[in-house]
Amino acid sequence: MAQIKGICKYHPERRASNRCYYCKEPVCSSCRQLHAHHYFCSASCYAKWQAAQWLKRFKPYKIYWVLAGLVLLSDIALYILLKAPPASQTMLSGHPVQQGALRDSFTVQLDTNRVAVRYGLQICVKTDREKTPVLLWRNGRFINALPVEKGQADFGTQYLKPGQNRFGLWMQIAQGRSVLVDSFSVHLRAPRLAYLKKQVSRTHTNQKIVALTFDGGSSDRGTQNILDTLRSRHVHCTMFLTGGFIRRYPQLVKEISTDGHEVGNHCFSHPHLTNLELDGSQHTRTGITREILWNELLKTDSLFKQTSGHPMVALWRAPFGELNNDILLWAAEIGFKHINWCQHCDSWDWVADTSSQLYRSSTEILSHFLTLESEKGLQGKILLMHLGTERKKDYPYTILGKLIDELRSKGYRFVRVTNLLNNREYQIE
């Protein structure tokens, strides 16, 4: 007679005749399952018992090797699936595609034509599969999709960014599926481009030198007074002019150049480049592209040389201080380095509304710079003022002479931005 083991775990009204070999729970004769010469309450317990037996047969270090092997095999399988799909599973425009055929149907050519420090790849897919969509991805982001026409899909020049540039080419196949034709990476290490991309707001030096800079946008009110003051004190500075300013006031531009001031680029139309005014972010504003920024800078550069007879220095300042890494790179690609102003060194002389919290009277502008010098010093810093003003009275340029005299009495020398950069290595702030 079988020994009573208790009440069945699945049938409370029945007595159990056995216990599960793994969980030791009682089971009746109708619920028990025979596996490997032992009774189990379920297939789940049997599987757990099997796993426990397997682990007993392997030492820990053997388990690690098994797991590593499984990971390696999965990586190899994934690579094969992505890089070269089997011919039996790949159909393109109703024609079977042999393994490797797609991979051999394109060429990538290096674009040797560049302006200044622009580097790019001319990417062109060549194949006999007409009208087949080809997709280009870069650094995980979709760039463009083109149909194959006359045996090729030309994506044009893809300009490279410093560092790693990862490209992927895909072809559309039947049922909306795509296959990876090939992927490749280009690592761009361009010291000159990296140097130009870094903006400057000051230099670190123990010498008492300071760069006085002026932005010229649309107004010339006060410009002549500023030039007379600088000339009378033998001060040379850096002025950033827009194309509009150069076109409206060519005589003033010639005078600026003749007096020995260096002229940098402030874009042609003084555009908003980011969303700073809209939402406080520095995301590139809709409609601003690499080509548009190049056009803004190069038109201003050409107009200045045509007006003054002298080349513009390869420095620029973004209108409204709006810029980001992409904009800095775009300007650097055509040889322009961005010059900012040091923290707290904006005079706010462009604010004409006396009710604004940003408004400073001419006396307050003078006091601000002198207080800043006494508390933190102005060694190696870049100051910002403007050539024009919309104010009806209390013009900011009236304190320029006194500001120069006061700083000179404290031992300061006024230099152009290029002299400041050549003095010591710069540091971004």
Secondary structure, DSSP 8 states (H G I E B T S, - for coil): -----EE-SS-TTSEESEE-TTT--EE-TTT-EEETTEEES-HHHHHHHHHHHHHHHS-HHHHHHHHHHHHHHHHHHHHHHHH---GGG-EETTEE--TTTTGGG-EEEEE---STT--EEEEEEE-S-TT-EEEEEETTEEEEEEE-BTTEEEEEEEE--SEEEEEEEEEE-GGG-EEEEEEEEEEE--HHHHHHHS-BSEE--SS-EEEEEEEE-S--TTHHHHHHHHHHTT---EEEE-HHHHHH-HHHHHHHHHTT-EEEE--SS----BSHHHHS---B-TT--HHHHHHHHHHHHHHHHHHHSS---SEE--GGG---HHHHHHHHHTT-EEB---TT-B--TT---TTSTT---HHHHHHHHHHHHHHH--TTBEEEEES----SSS-GGGGHHHHHHHHHHTT-EEE-HHHHHHHS-EE--
